[in-house]
């Protein structure tokens, strides 16, 4: 009797080898998936085309002052005369523990966070504008990384202030490769020339023309990639936070004279000046350590106007003794002006009218002399002298006229 097909030794071989082929197929599929994932991870680590921190958050690149780093946008625009190196810190090293992985955050308006040389810019802003304009692809990628339109790149750069970092600073960095912007995290060494905006944030690294942003992710600064420089201390790395409000001037350290100077935002050093109110700590203070709070600015008190020598007339009631005493007799032969008091001082305009002194006579004005000679006959038009009532001190109660006498006679007759 013949065995059905697939039985016996052949069937045994089929059942034995089938699982092996299935395992090989599964392994092939898994291997392909792993390669795809690894490829995406490498693409993300290279920065891709975005600017949202696509790099591995644990990888932080250490960048010395003069090193361009990977994928520079342009050649260096650093002005050596204005990019004075930061003075090395004389403070003892700090012991950093597991909780010290995050750098200290300082506002961009902190006095002494940046430095420079008085009246000299650390970066050539005009040259940076020309280098980007000469490469349209680089200018477009720069605009995307900086968050501005391409047409606004020149104005964006002119609004920045060239200064020098005074502490090792962690930033988000953007390179240029294959026509697109890349993203990676880095720590810039103190003394690096940068351009900062109105909120004190570093926005451009002048050694390579790369746009900068705030760092993304935690990042392990203790195991940063690259060679560490002398004085590198993870416990003294800082990050910069935007100032609460836009500033008009940055208080920076003049490295040549170890003094304070104030640089207007958007200026390249031409208007540097000494601040009216210096910070409450010395220019050489370790900016990464505890800093005293700056006292609030005192409001300026307006100066009082000088008093005029001429008294100002007042509408208020006069002081006692300013007005003349009512009824005071006037010495004979002297005339007192109506605007003067008894002492000769001016009489206030709001004094009550003075009463006219009286000697008991009803005559208000004295009799004026005439030009007629004595003994001359009176004017025929004048009434007889006996008809004129005598001028006496007694008041006249009645006047008798001639026609009244004739009327009385006719009545009696």
MIGU-465849 format. One record per atom (N, C-alpha, C): x, y negated, z. Coordinates in steps of 0.05 Angstrom, whole numbers, plus 32768, in hexadecimal, padded with zeros to 4 digits. Example, Ala and Ser with C-alpha at 12.3 -4.5 7.8 and 13.67 -1.06 7.14 Angstrom:
% residues 2
81088072809C/80F6805A809C/81088042809C/8101802D808E/81118015808F/81027FFF809D/
% end
This chain:
% residues 413
801180188000/800080008000/80127FE88000/800C7FD87FED/801C7FBF7FEB/80137FAB7FFF/80287F9D8009/80227F87801D/801A7F6E800E/80087F608019/7FFF7F47800C/80177F33800A/80157F227FF6/802B7F0E7FF1/802E7EFD800A/80477EF7800F/804C7EE58026/804F7EF4803F/804F7F0E803F/80517F1D8058/806D7F2A8059/80737F35806E/808D7F438071/80A37F2F8075/80BA7F368068/80D27F25806C/80CF7F0A805F/80C27F098047/80BE7EEE803B/80AD7EDC804C/80987EE88057/80867ED78068/80957ECE8080/80A77EE0808B/80B67ED880A3/80C97EC1809C/80D57EC38084/80E77EAD807C/80D87E938078/80C07E95806E/80B07E7D806A/80A97E6F8084/80A17E7F8098/809A7E7380B2/80B27E6980C1/80C97E7680BB/80E17E6D80C9/80EB7E5380BE/80EB7E5180A3/80F77E398096/80E47E218095/80CA7E258097/80B77E0F8095/80BB7DFA80AB/80BE7E0180C4/80C37DED80D9/80DD7DDD80D4/80F17DEA80C9/810A7DDC80C4/81067DC680AF/80F87DCC809A/80F37DB88085/80E27DA18091/80CF7DA780A2/80BE7D9280AE/80CF7D8080C0/80E17D8C80CF/80F17D7C80E1/81037D6980D1/810D7D7480BA/811E7D6380AA/810F7D4B809E/80F67D508096/80E57D3A808B/80E07D2580A1/80D97D2E80B9/80D47D1B80CF/80EC7D0B80D5/81047D1880D6/811D7D0980DC/81237CF580C6/811D7CFC80AD/81227CE88097/81117CD0809A/80F77CD480A1/80E57CBD80A5/80EE7CAC80BC/80F67CB880D2/80FF7CA980EA/81187C9980E3/812A7CA580D4/81437C9780CD/813E7C7E80BD/812B7C8180AA/81247C6A8099/81187C5380AA/81077C5B80BD/80FB7C4680CE/81107C3880DF/81237C4780E9/81387C3B80F9/81497C2880E9/814F7C2F80D0/815F7C1D80BF/81507C0380B9/81357C0580B4/81267BED80AF/81267BDA80C7/81227BE680DF/81217BD680F7/813D7BC980FC/81527BD880F7/816D7BCD80FB/81727BB680E8/81697BBA80CF/816C7BA480BB/815E7B8B80C4/81467B8D80CE/81377B7580D7/81457B6880EE/81507B7A8100/815E7B6E8117/81767B5F810F/81857B6A80FB/819D7B5B80F1/81957B4180E4/817F7B4280D5/81767B2980C8/816E7B1480DC/81607B1E80F2/81587B0B8107/81707B008115/81847B118119/819C7B088127/81AC7AF48117/81AA7AF580FC/81B87AE280EC/81AA7AC780EA/81927AC580F5/81847AAB80F5/816D7AAA80E3/816C7ABA80CD/81557AB980BB/81527A9E80AF/81397A9680AB/81337A7C809E/81267A6980B2/81227A7180CA/81137A6080DD/81267A5280F0/811A7A438102/812A7A348116/811F7A388132/81117A4E8136/81047A528150/81147A668161/812E7A668160/813E7A768171/813B7A94816B/813E7A9C8152/813B7AB8814B/81537AC98152/81697ABC815B/81817ACB8163/817C7AD9817D/818D7AEE8182/818B7AFD819B/81907AE981B2/817D7AE881C5/817F7AD581DB/81977ADA81EC/81A27AF381EC/81B87AF981FE/81D37AF281F1/81D37AEB81D7/81EC7AE481C9/81F07AC681C8/82047ABC81D6/820A7AA081D7/82277A9C81CC/822A7A8B81B8/82447A8781AC/82527A7081BA/826B7A7481C2/827B7A5F81CE/82897A5081B8/82857A3581B6/82917A2581A1/82A37A0F81AC/82BD7A1181A7/82D079FC81B0/82CA79E281A2/82D879CD81AB/82D379B281A1/82D679B08183/82EC79B98177/82F179B5815B/82E879CB8149/82DF79E28154/82D779F88143/82BD79F28135/82BC79F7811B/82A379F3810C/828E7A088112/82977A208117/82837A35811D/82787A418103/82667A548106/825B7A6180EE/82477A5080DF/82487A5280C4/82347A4580B3/82327A2780B7/82477A1780B3/824579FA80B7/823479EE80A0/822679D980A7/821679CB8092/822979B98081/823B79AB808E/824D79998080/8269799C808C/827C798D8081/8296798B808E/8294797880A6/82A9797680B5/82A8796680CD/82A6794980C7/8296793B80D7/8294791E80D6/829D791180F0/82AD791F8100/82B67915811A/82CA78FE8115/82C778E98124/82DA78D38124/82EE78D7813B/830678DE8136/831978E5814B/831D78CF8160/831C78B68157/832078A08169/8309789D817D/82F178A68175/82DA78A38187/82D378BC8195/82DF78D3818E/82D878EC819B/82ED78F381B0/82F078E381C5/830378E781DA/82FC790081E9/830F791281EF/8308792A81FD/82FF7924821A/82ED79348224/82E37930823F/82F979378253/82FA79288268/830E792D827D/83087948828A/831D7959828E/83177972829B/830E796E82B8/82FD798082C1/82F2797E82DC/8307798782F0/830979778306/831C797E831B/830E798D8332/82F47992832E/82E579A08343/82ED79BD8344/82EC79CA835B/82F479E7835C/82DF79F8834E/82E87A0F8344/82D57A218335/82BE7A298347/82A77A2D833C/82907A36834B/828C7A548347/82827A60835C/827C7A7C835B/82607A818350/825E7A8C8339/82437A90832C/823A7AAC8332/82227AAF833D/82167AC88342/82017AD0832E/81F27AE58333/81DD7AEE8320/81C87AD8831C/81C37AC8832F/81AE7AB3832C/81B87A9A831F/81D27A998317/81DD7A81830B/81E07A8482EC/81D07A9582E0/81D27A9982C3/81C67A8182B4/81B37A7482BF/81A67A5D82B1/81B77A4482B6/81BF7A3682A0/81CE7A1D82A4/81BD7A0782B2/81CB79F482BE/81BD79DE82CB/81B279CB82B6/819A79C282BA/818C79B182A7/818D799482B1/81967982829F/8198796582A5/818879568290/817A79408299/816C792F8285/818079218272/8177791D825A/818979108247/819078F3824E/818278E78260/818878CC8269/819B78CB8280/81A678E18289/81B878E282A1/81D178D2829B/81D878BD82AB/81F178AE82A6/820978C182A9/821C78BE8296/823478CF8297/823178EA828A/821978F18280/8216790A8272/8227790A8258/822B78F3824D/823A78F08234/825178DB8239/826478DC8227/827A78C98227/828178BF820C/829678B0820A/829F78A581F0/82B4789181F3/82BB788481DE/82CE786E81DE/82C0785481D7/82C5783F81E7/82B7782681E4/82BB781B81C8/82A5781381BB/82A4780681A1/82AD7819818A/82AF7833818F/82B67846817A/82A3785D817B/829878658164/8286787B8162/829578968161/828978AB816C/829678C5816C/829078D48152/827C78CB8142/827578D88129/827078C38114/827578CA80FB/827078B880E4/825478BF80D9/824078B080E2/822478B580DB/822078B180BD/822C789D80B1/822978988095/823478AF8084/824B78BA808C/825678D0807D/824578E9807F/823978ED8097/82277904809A/820F79028088/820478EA8084/81EE78E68072/81F678EC8056/820D78E3804D/821678E78032/821C7904802C/82277913803F/822D792F803B/821479408037/8200793A8047/81E779498044/81D87941802A/81D979278023/81CC791F800A/81D9792B7FF1/81F279327FF3/8200793E7FDC/81F8795B7FD8/81EC79687FEC/81E379847FE9/81C679867FF0/81B479847FDB/819779847FE1/818E799C7FF1/819979B47FEC/819079CB7FFB/819879C98018/81B079BF801E/81B879BB8039/81A779A58047/81A179908038/8191797B8044/81757985804B/816979958039/814F79A0803E/814F79B38056/816379C48058/816579D6806F/816A79C68089/817A79B28087/818079A0809E/8165799480A8/8156798A8095/813C797D809D/812A799080AA/812879A980A0/811779BD80AD/812079C480C9/813A79C780CD/814579CD80E8/814179B680FB/8144799D80F1/814179868102/8124797E8107/8112798980F7/80F5798280FA/80EE796780EE/80FB795F80D9/80F5794580CB/80F2794B80AE/80E37939809F/80E2793C8082/80FD79378075/81017942805E/811B793F8051/81217921804B/810C79138043/811078F6803D/811678E68056/811078F1806E/811678E28087/813078E98094/814178FA8087/815A79028093/816C78EA8098/817078D88084/818278C1808A/817978B080A1/815F78AA80A3/8156789A80BA/815878AA80D4/815478C480D3/815778D480EB/817478D280F5/818778D580E3/81A378D480EC/81AB78B880F5/81A178A380E8/81A7788880F1/819C7881810C/8187788F8114/817B788A812E/818978998145/819D78A9813F/81AB78B88153/81C478A8815D/81CE78B08175/81E478A28182/81FC78B58184/821378AE8178/822B78C0817A/823878BD8196/823B78D481A3/824878D481BE/825878EE81C0/826378F481D8/8273790B81DD/8268791A81F5/8266793481F4/825D7944820B/827279428221/8269793F823A/827B793F8251/827979588262/8269796B8259/826779858266/8262799A8251/826A79B38256/826479C98244/824579CB8243/823A79CA822B/821D79C88228/821279DE8216/81FD79EA8220/81F079FF8210/81DA79F281FE/81DA79FA81E5/81C779EF81D1/81BD7A0581BF/81A779FF81B0/819F7A0E8199/81AD7A038181/81B97A148171/81CA7A0C815A/81BE7A178141/81C27A08812B/81B77A108111/81CD7A0E80FB/81D37A2480EE/81E67A2480D8/81D87A2480BD/81E87A2580A8/81DE7A24808D/81EC7A3A807D/81DB7A4E8074/81E57A648064/81D17A6C804F/81DB7A718037/81CB7A7A8020/81B37A68801C/81B77A4E801F/81A17A3B8019/818C7A38802F/81907A448046/817D7A42805B/818B7A3D8076/817B7A358089/81857A2F80A4/81857A4880B5/819A7A4D80C4/819C7A6380D7/819A7A5780F3/81967A698106/81937A618122/81A37A738134/81B17A678147/81C07A76815B/81C37A648173/81CA7A71818A/81CE7A6281A3/81EC7A5F81A8/81F37A4881B3/820F7A4381B7/82147A3181CF/822C7A3181D9/82367A1F81EE/824B7A0E81E2/824779F381E2/825A79E081D7/826D79D781ED/828779D781E8/829A79CF81FC/829879B18201/829E79A9821A/829F798D8221/82B3797F8210/82AC79678206/82BD795981F3/82B3795B81D6/829E796B81D2/8293796E81B7/8284795581AF/8289794C8196/827B7934818C/8260793C8182/824B792E818B/822F79348183/8221791A817F/8209791C8173/81F679058171/81DE790C8181/81D578F98191/81BD78FE81A2/81A778EB819B/818E78F381A1/817778E3819A/816F78D081B1/815778C481AE/814E78B081C1/814778BC81DC/814478D781DE/813F78E481F7/815878F18202/816F78EB81F6/818878F68200/818E791281F8/8180791E81E5/8184793981DD/8199793B81C7/81AC794D81C8/81BF795181B2/81B0795C819A/81B4794E8182/81A57956816A/81B7795E8153/81D079568153/81E3795D813E/81FF7961814A/820C79778141/8228797B8148/823979718131/824B795E8137/8259794F8121/826F79608115/827A79748122/828F79848117/828679958100/826C799A80FD/826279AB80E8/824979A180DB/823E798B80E5/8225798080DA/820C799180E1/820E79A380F4/81F879B580FA/81E379A6810B/81C979A98105/81B5799E8117/81B379AF8130/81AE79A28147/81AC79AF8161/819079AC816C/818979BE817E/816F79BE818B/817379C881A8/815E79C981B7/815F79D481D2/816379F281D0/817279FE81E3/81777A1A81E2/815E7A2B81E6/815E7A4381DB/81477A5581DD/81507A6E81EB/813F7A7A81FB/81457A938209/81577A8E8221/815B7AA48230/816B7AA28248/81897AA08241/81937AB38233/81AF7AB2822B/81C27AB88242/81D57AC9823D/81E97AD08252/82027AC0824C/82057AAA8259/821C7A988253/82367AA38260/82337AB78271/824B7AC3827D/825A7AD5826A/824B7AE08257/82577AF28243/82547AE78227/82597ACD8224/82567AC0820A/826B7ACB81F6/82637ACB81DD/82747AD481C8/82897ABE81C2/82A17AC781BB/82B67AB481B4/82C97AB181CB/82DF7AA381C5/82F47A9F81D9/82EE7A8881EC/82F07A8D8205/82EB7A788219/83037A65821A/82FC7A4B821E/83117A37821F/83197A32823C/832F7A248240/83397A1E825A/83257A0D8269/831F7A158281/830B7A078292/82EF7A0F828E/82EA7A23827C/82CF7A2C8278/82C47A398292/82AD7A30829A/82A17A3A82B3/82827A3C82AE/82787A5482AD/825B7A5782A8/824A7A4882BC/82547A4482D5/82457A3782E9/82437A1982E4/82537A0E82D1/825279F182CC/824779EB82B0/823A79FE82A3/822D79F9828A/821279EB828F/820B79D8827E/81F279C98281/81E279CC8268/81C879C7826A/81B679C38254/81AA79A88257/81A2799C8241/819779818241/81797982823C/816A7976824D/814D7973824A/814779578241/813179538231/812B79388228/81247926823F/812C790D823D/812578F98252/810778F68252/80FD78EE826A/80E078EB826D/80D478D78259/80E378C38252/80DA78B0823E/80F378A7822E/80ED789D8216/810378958204/8113787E8211/812D787F820E/813F786B8219/814978598203/81517841820A/815C782E81F7/817A782D81F8/81867836820F/81A378368212/81AB784F8221/81C37859821B/81CF78708229/81E678668239/81E7786D8253/81FD78668265/8211787C8263/822878778256/823C788B8251/82567883825E/826A7895825E/82847890826A/829778878254/82A578718259/82BA78688247/82D37878824F/82DA788C823F/82F0789E8246/830B78908247/830F787B8237/8329786D8237/832E785E8250/83197853825D/831C78438275/830F784F828E/83047867828B/82F6787382A1/82E2786082AF/82D27854829E/82BE784082A8/82A37846829A/828F783882A3/8274783B8298/827178288280/82627831826C/825A78208257/823E7828824E/823078168241/8215781A8238/82157818821A/820A782D820D/8209782D81EF/81EC782E81E6/81E3781A81D7/81C8781A81CD/81C2783281BB/81AA783D81BD/81A3785581AD/81A3784D8190/81AE785E817F/81B078598163/81C77848815B/81D97841816E/81F078308168/820978418168/821D78398158/823678488156/824C783B8165/8246782B8179/825A781F818B/825E78028187/825277F68173/825777D9816E/824B77C88185/823677D28193/822977C281A8/822E77CE81C4/824377DD81C7/824977E781E2/824D77D081F6/824477D4820E/824777BF8222/824777CC823E/824E77BC8252/824F77C6826D/823377C48279/822977D98286/820E77D88291/820C77C482A8/81F577B782A9/81F077A382BF/81EF77B182DA/81E377C982DB/81E177D882F4/81EF77F382EF/820777F782FA/8215781082F6/820878278305/820C784082FD/82017857830B/820B78588328/81FE78678339/820678698355/821D787C835A/822B78858345/824278968349/8258788E8335/82707897833A/8287788F832A/8287789C830F/8294789082FA/8294789C82E0/82A178B882DF/82B478BD82F1/82C178D782F1/82B378ED8301/829B78E8830A/828C78FC8319/828679148309/8288792C8315/828279458307/826479458301/825E794382E7/8242794082DE/8232795A82E3/8240797182E6/8233798A82EB/822C798F8308/8235797E831A/823079818336/82187970833F/821379708359/81FC795F8363/82027942835E/81EE79338355/81F17917834F/81DD79088360/81E578F1836C/81D278E1837B/81BE78D48368/81A678D08372/819178C38363/819778A6835F/8193789C8347/819778808342/81817870834F/8188785A835D/81747849836A/8162783C8356/81487838835C/8137782B8349/8140780E8344/813C7806832B/814477EB8323/813377D68332/814077C2833D/813177AD834B/812677998337/810C7792833A/8101777E8327/810F7763832B/811377568315/811F773B8316/810B77268320/811477178335/810477028340/810876E88331/80F376DC8326/80F776C38317/810176AD8329/8114769E831D/811F7688832C/810B76718331/810C7666834A/80FA76508350/810276368342/80EF76288337/80F7760E8329/810075FA833E/811375E98335/811D75D48347/810775BF834C/810775B68366/80F375A1836D/80FA75878361/80E775798356/80EB755F834A/80ED754A8360/80FE7535835B/8101751F836E/80E8750E836F/80D8750C835A/80BF74FC8359/80A9750D8365/809B7503837A/808575128386/806E75158372/8063752C8373/804C75328361/8032752A8370/8021751A8363/800875138370/7FF7752C8377/7FEB752B838E/7FDB75418397/7FBE7538839A/7FAC754B8394/7F9075458397/7F85754D83B2/7F97755883C3/7F8E756083DD/7F8D754883EF/7F82754C8407/7F7E7536841A/7F9A752C8422/7F9D75118424/7FB77505842C/7FBD750B8449/7FD7750C844F/7FDF7511846B/7FD974F8847C/7FD574FC8496/7FD074E584A8/7FE774D184A7/7FE074B884A5/7FF474A384A4/7FFC749B8488/7FF374AA8473/7FF974A28457/7FE8748B844E/7FCF748A8457/7FBD7475844E/7FC0745D8461/7FBB74448457/7FBD742C8468/7FA7742B847D/7FAD741F8494/7F99741D84A9/7F84740984A2/7F6A741184A3/7F5573FE849C/7F5473E684AF/7F5073CE84A4/7F4D73B684B5/7F6773AA84BD/7F7E73B484B4/7F9773A884BC/7F9A738D84AF/7FA0737884BE/7FA1735D84B3/7FBA735A84A1/7FB7734A848D/7FCD7345847A/7FDB732C8484/7FF6732D8488/800473158491/800072FE847D/7FFD72E58488/7FF872CE8477/801072CA8464/800972C3844C/801E72BD8438/802972D5842A/801F72EE8432/802973068425/801273158418/8016731E8401/8002732E83F2/800B734A83F1/7FFA735C83FA/8000737883FA/7FF2738583E2/8001739383D2/7FF673A183BB/7FE173B583C3/7FCD73B883B3/7FB873CB83B9/7FC273E883B9/7FD873ED83AC/7FE2740883AA/7FF8740F83BE/7FFC73FD83D2/8010740183E6/800474028401/801074128413/80077414842E/801473FF843F/800F74008459/801B73EC846B/803973ED846C/804674038465/806374068466/80707401844B/806073FB8436/806A73F7841B/806B7410840B/806474288417/806474418407/804B744283F6/804C745183E0/8034745383CE/801D745F83DD/8005745483D7/7FED745E83E4/7FE2747583D3/7FDB748C83DF/7FD074A283CF/7FB7749983C1/7FB374A583AA/7F9C749D839A/7F8174A783A5/7F8274BA83B7/7F6A74C583C3/7F6374B983DE/7F7074A283E5/7F69749583FE/7F4E748783FB/7F3F74848411/7F2674758410/7F2B7457840C/7F19744983FF/7F1E742C83FA/7F20741D8415/7F33740B8416/7F3773FB842E/7F2173E68431/7F1873E2844A/7F0373CE8450/7F0F73B2844F/7F00739F8444/7F0973838443/7F057375845E/7F1A736B846A/7F17735E8484/7F0573458482/7EF573408497/7EE273298497/7EE8731884B0/7EE672FC84AD/7EE972E984C3/7ECE72DD84CD/7EB872EA84C4/7E9D72E184CC/7E9072CE84B8/7E9F72C484A4/7E9372B28490/7E8572C2847B/7E7072B68470/7E6172C3845A/7E6D72BE843F/7E8172AB843F/7E8E72A58425/7EA172BC841E/7E9E72C68407/7EAF72DC83FE/7EC872D183F2/7EC672BA83E4/7EDD72AE83D7/7EE0729183E0/7EF8728683E3/7EFB726983EB/7EF3725783D5/7EEC723E83DD/7EE3722A83C9/7EFB722083B9/7EF97220839F/7F0F7219838D/7F0F71FB838A/7F2771ED8389/7F2971D08385/7F2071C88369/7F1671AF8366/7F0E71A5834B/7F2271908342/7F20718A8328/7F327177831C/7F26715A831C/7F0D71578327/7F01713C8327/7F0D712B833D/7F1371118337/7F1E70FF834B/7F0970F88360/7F1370F28378/7F0270EB838E/7EF470D08389/7EDA70CE8390/7ECB70B5838C/7EBE70B28372/7EC270C38360/7EB670C28345/7E9970CA8348/7E8770BD8339/7E6A70C4833B/7E6670E08331/7E5370EC833C/7E4D71088335/7E407109831A/7E4171208310/7E36712582F5/7E18712082F7/7E0D710F82E4/7DF0710982E5/7DDF712182E3/7DEA713782D7/7DD9714F82D5/7DD8715F82EF/7DE971588302/7DE87167831B/7DD2715C832D/7DC7716B833D/7DB271618350/7DBE71508365/7DAE71408372/7DB9712E8387/7DC6713E839D/7DD9713183AA/7DE8714083BF/7DD7714883D6/7DC1713883DA/7DB1714083F1/7DA0715883EB/7D9D715E83D1/7D8E717783CA/7D9F719083CD/7DB9718C83CF/7DCB71A483D1/7DCC71AB83EE/7DC671C383F5/7DC771CB8411/7DE371CA841C/7DE671C08434/7E0071BE8440/7E0C71DA8444/7E2671DB8441/7E3471F48446/7E3B71F68463/7E2C72048471/7E317208848E/7E3572258493/7E3C722A84AB/7E40724684B3/7E25725484B9/7E10724484BD/7DF6725084C2/7DE8725784A8/7DDC726D84A7/7DCD7274848E/7DB572628489/7DB0725A8470/7D9A72498469/7D80725A8467/7D6C72508477/7D53725F8477/7D4072538462/7D417239845C/7D2F722E8447/7D3C7215843C/7D32720D8425/7D3C71F58416/7D2471E4840F/7D2471CB8417/7D0E71B88412/7D1471A883F9/7D0271AA83E6/7D05719C83CC/7CF4718383CC/7CFB716E83BC/7CEC715483BC/7CCF715883B3/7CC9716983A0/7CAE716B8397/7C9C717783AC/7CA9718683BF/7C98719183D5/7C8F717A83E8/7CA0716583EC/7C98714E83FC/7C81713F83EF/7C82713B83D5/7C6C712D83C7/7C53713D83C9/7C55715683C8/7C3C716783CA/7C31716583E6/7C41716483FA/7C3771628415/7C2A71478419/7C357132840E/7C2971178411/7C0E71158404/7C0B712183ED/7BF1712183DF/7BDC712F83EF/7BE4714483FD/7BD17154840D/7BC971448426/7BDC71358431/7BD671268448/7BC4710E8441/7BC87102842A/7BB870EB8421/7B9D70F4841A/
% end
